[in-house]
Amino acid sequence: PTPSRPHPTTLLFLFNRDSPHMLRAWLDHHVSVLGDARALHVVDHASEDLETRALLDEARAMGVQVTTYHGPFSGKQDALSAVMRARAPQAHLLVPLDVDEFVGVYRRGSYSFRRQDVLGELARLGPTVGQGKRYKFGVADARPCDARACL
């Protein structure tokens, strides 16, 4: 059965290449926490690893959006930003993540990755996101950063 989307304005984005074990953990965690594979978008950098490619096919079948990027790694920011811009009308909260980053919340002095806690925080943010009240999120192009500053 396809789960209903608990918070339709939250979309998570990932840039990936040939990381089957981490990708499996990332997909499992975020589908479990958000309850809807359609809230995930993987930009795959033309993975060659057969296990990764099979996992991406499985993810597509679950409803994960998968885009294949064939350009140079130096174009990662542009590729991810383009996908995020294209999906921006569908969401107020767009979250770019790395394959080793997992959505959770900090509550009562510790971190929680429990679905109930994460969805509670997203519901709390929902009415204010993108309206310039408490939080403002939007699509931003990634810029190179170093220890001194982001350009």
C-alpha positions as a Markdown table, in Angstrom:
| # | Residue | x | y | z |
|---|---|---|---|---|
| 1 | Pro | 0.0 | 0.0 | 0.0 |
| 2 | Thr | 1.1 | 3.5 | -0.7 |
| 3 | Pro | 1.2 | 5.6 | 2.4 |
| 4 | Ser | -0.4 | 9.0 | 2.5 |
| 5 | Arg | 2.0 | 11.9 | 2.7 |
| 6 | Pro | 2.1 | 13.1 | 6.3 |
| 7 | His | 3.5 | 16.5 | 5.4 |
| 8 | Pro | 3.2 | 17.2 | 1.7 |
| 9 | Thr | 5.3 | 20.3 | 1.8 |
| 10 | Thr | 8.6 | 18.6 | 2.9 |
| 11 | Leu | 10.9 | 17.2 | 0.2 |
| 12 | Leu | 14.3 | 15.7 | 0.7 |
| 13 | Phe | 17.0 | 15.7 | -1.9 |
| 14 | Leu | 20.2 | 13.6 | -2.2 |
| 15 | Phe | 23.2 | 13.7 | -4.6 |
| 16 | Asn | 24.6 | 10.1 | -4.8 |
| 17 | Arg | 27.1 | 8.0 | -6.7 |
| 18 | Asp | 27.9 | 4.4 | -6.1 |
| 19 | Ser | 27.1 | 4.2 | -2.4 |
| 20 | Pro | 24.7 | 1.2 | -2.1 |
| 21 | His | 24.9 | 0.5 | 1.6 |
| 22 | Met | 24.6 | 4.2 | 2.7 |
| 23 | Leu | 21.9 | 4.8 | 0.0 |
| 24 | Arg | 19.9 | 1.8 | 1.4 |
| 25 | Ala | 20.1 | 3.2 | 4.9 |
| 26 | Trp | 19.2 | 6.7 | 3.7 |
| 27 | Leu | 16.2 | 5.5 | 1.8 |
| 28 | Asp | 15.0 | 3.2 | 4.5 |
| 29 | His | 15.3 | 5.9 | 7.2 |
| 30 | His | 13.6 | 8.7 | 5.3 |
| 31 | Val | 10.7 | 6.5 | 3.9 |
| 32 | Ser | 10.2 | 5.3 | 7.5 |
| 33 | Val | 10.3 | 8.7 | 9.0 |
| 34 | Leu | 8.3 | 10.6 | 6.4 |
| 35 | Gly | 6.0 | 7.7 | 5.5 |
| 36 | Asp | 6.1 | 8.5 | 1.8 |
| 37 | Ala | 8.8 | 7.7 | -0.8 |
| 38 | Arg | 7.4 | 10.4 | -3.1 |
| 39 | Ala | 8.9 | 13.0 | -0.7 |
| 40 | Leu | 12.4 | 11.9 | -1.7 |
| 41 | His | 14.4 | 12.9 | -4.8 |
| 42 | Val | 17.8 | 11.3 | -5.6 |
| 43 | Val | 20.1 | 12.9 | -8.1 |
| 44 | Asp | 22.3 | 10.1 | -9.1 |
| 45 | His | 25.7 | 10.9 | -10.6 |
| 46 | Ala | 25.6 | 8.1 | -13.2 |
| 47 | Ser | 26.3 | 5.3 | -10.8 |
| 48 | Glu | 28.1 | 2.3 | -12.3 |
| 49 | Asp | 27.9 | 0.0 | -9.4 |
| 50 | Leu | 25.3 | -2.7 | -10.2 |
| 51 | Glu | 24.0 | -2.9 | -6.6 |
| 52 | Thr | 23.4 | 0.9 | -6.6 |
| 53 | Arg | 21.7 | 0.8 | -9.9 |
| 54 | Ala | 19.4 | -2.0 | -8.8 |
| 55 | Leu | 18.6 | -0.1 | -5.6 |
| 56 | Leu | 17.8 | 3.1 | -7.6 |
| 57 | Asp | 15.4 | 1.0 | -9.7 |
| 58 | Glu | 13.8 | -0.3 | -6.5 |
| 59 | Ala | 13.5 | 3.2 | -5.2 |
| 60 | Arg | 11.8 | 4.4 | -8.4 |
| 61 | Ala | 9.3 | 1.6 | -8.1 |
| 62 | Met | 8.5 | 2.8 | -4.5 |
| 63 | Gly | 7.9 | 6.3 | -5.7 |
| 64 | Val | 11.2 | 8.0 | -5.1 |
| 65 | Gln | 12.0 | 10.5 | -7.9 |
| 66 | Val | 15.4 | 9.6 | -9.4 |
| 67 | Thr | 17.3 | 11.9 | -11.8 |
| 68 | Thr | 20.5 | 10.8 | -13.5 |
| 69 | Tyr | 23.2 | 13.4 | -13.8 |
| 70 | His | 26.0 | 12.7 | -16.4 |
| 71 | Gly | 28.0 | 15.9 | -16.0 |
| 72 | Pro | 31.3 | 16.5 | -14.0 |
| 73 | Phe | 31.3 | 16.3 | -10.2 |
| 74 | Ser | 32.1 | 20.0 | -10.2 |
| 75 | Gly | 28.6 | 20.6 | -11.5 |
| 76 | Lys | 26.9 | 18.8 | -8.5 |
| 77 | Gln | 25.6 | 22.0 | -7.0 |
| 78 | Asp | 24.0 | 23.2 | -10.2 |
| 79 | Ala | 22.5 | 19.8 | -10.8 |
| 80 | Leu | 21.0 | 19.5 | -7.3 |
| 81 | Ser | 19.8 | 23.2 | -7.4 |
| 82 | Ala | 18.1 | 22.6 | -10.8 |
| 83 | Val | 16.2 | 19.6 | -9.4 |
| 84 | Met | 15.2 | 21.5 | -6.3 |
| 85 | Arg | 14.0 | 24.5 | -8.3 |
| 86 | Ala | 11.9 | 22.3 | -10.5 |
| 87 | Arg | 10.2 | 20.8 | -7.5 |
| 88 | Ala | 10.0 | 24.0 | -5.5 |
| 89 | Pro | 6.3 | 24.7 | -6.5 |
| 90 | Gln | 5.4 | 21.4 | -4.8 |
| 91 | Ala | 6.8 | 22.3 | -1.4 |
| 92 | His | 7.7 | 24.9 | 1.2 |
| 93 | Leu | 10.5 | 23.0 | 2.8 |
| 94 | Leu | 13.3 | 21.6 | 0.6 |
| 95 | Val | 16.1 | 19.8 | 2.4 |
| 96 | Pro | 19.3 | 18.9 | 0.6 |
| 97 | Leu | 21.2 | 16.1 | 2.3 |
| 98 | Asp | 24.3 | 14.0 | 1.8 |
| 99 | Val | 24.0 | 10.2 | 1.9 |
| 100 | Asp | 25.4 | 10.1 | 5.4 |
| 101 | Glu | 22.9 | 12.7 | 6.8 |
| 102 | Phe | 19.6 | 11.6 | 8.3 |
| 103 | Val | 16.7 | 13.8 | 9.3 |
| 104 | Gly | 16.0 | 13.9 | 13.0 |
| 105 | Val | 15.2 | 16.5 | 15.7 |
| 106 | Tyr | 16.8 | 17.7 | 18.9 |
| 107 | Arg | 14.3 | 17.4 | 21.8 |
| 108 | Arg | 14.7 | 17.5 | 25.5 |
| 109 | Gly | 18.5 | 17.3 | 25.4 |
| 110 | Ser | 18.9 | 14.5 | 23.0 |
| 111 | Tyr | 18.4 | 13.6 | 19.3 |
| 112 | Ser | 15.4 | 11.7 | 18.1 |
| 113 | Phe | 14.8 | 10.0 | 14.8 |
| 114 | Arg | 11.4 | 8.7 | 15.8 |
| 115 | Arg | 8.7 | 9.4 | 13.1 |
| 116 | Gln | 6.4 | 10.9 | 15.7 |
| 117 | Asp | 9.0 | 13.5 | 16.8 |
| 118 | Val | 10.1 | 14.4 | 13.3 |
| 119 | Leu | 6.6 | 14.7 | 11.9 |
| 120 | Gly | 5.6 | 16.8 | 15.0 |
| 121 | Glu | 8.4 | 19.2 | 14.3 |
| 122 | Leu | 7.5 | 19.4 | 10.6 |
| 123 | Ala | 3.9 | 20.0 | 11.4 |
| 124 | Arg | 4.9 | 22.8 | 13.8 |
| 125 | Leu | 7.1 | 24.4 | 11.1 |
| 126 | Gly | 4.5 | 23.9 | 8.3 |
| 127 | Pro | 2.4 | 27.0 | 8.7 |
| 128 | Thr | 5.4 | 29.4 | 8.9 |
| 129 | Val | 7.7 | 27.9 | 6.3 |
| 130 | Gly | 8.2 | 30.2 | 3.3 |
| 131 | Gln | 6.1 | 33.0 | 4.7 |
| 132 | Gly | 8.9 | 34.9 | 6.4 |
| 133 | Lys | 7.5 | 34.5 | 9.9 |
| 134 | Arg | 9.5 | 32.2 | 12.1 |
| 135 | Tyr | 11.5 | 30.3 | 9.5 |
| 136 | Lys | 12.0 | 30.9 | 5.8 |
| 137 | Phe | 13.2 | 28.2 | 3.6 |
| 138 | Gly | 13.6 | 28.1 | -0.2 |
| 139 | Val | 15.7 | 26.9 | -3.0 |
| 140 | Ala | 19.3 | 28.2 | -2.8 |
| 141 | Asp | 22.1 | 27.6 | -5.1 |
| 142 | Ala | 25.0 | 26.0 | -3.4 |
| 143 | Arg | 28.2 | 28.1 | -3.4 |
| 144 | Pro | 31.7 | 27.0 | -2.8 |
| 145 | Cys | 32.7 | 27.6 | 0.9 |
| 146 | Asp | 36.0 | 27.5 | 2.8 |
| 147 | Ala | 36.8 | 28.1 | 6.4 |
| 148 | Arg | 36.7 | 31.9 | 5.9 |
| 149 | Ala | 33.4 | 32.4 | 4.2 |
| 150 | Cys | 30.9 | 31.3 | 1.5 |
| 151 | Leu | 31.1 | 33.2 | -1.7 |
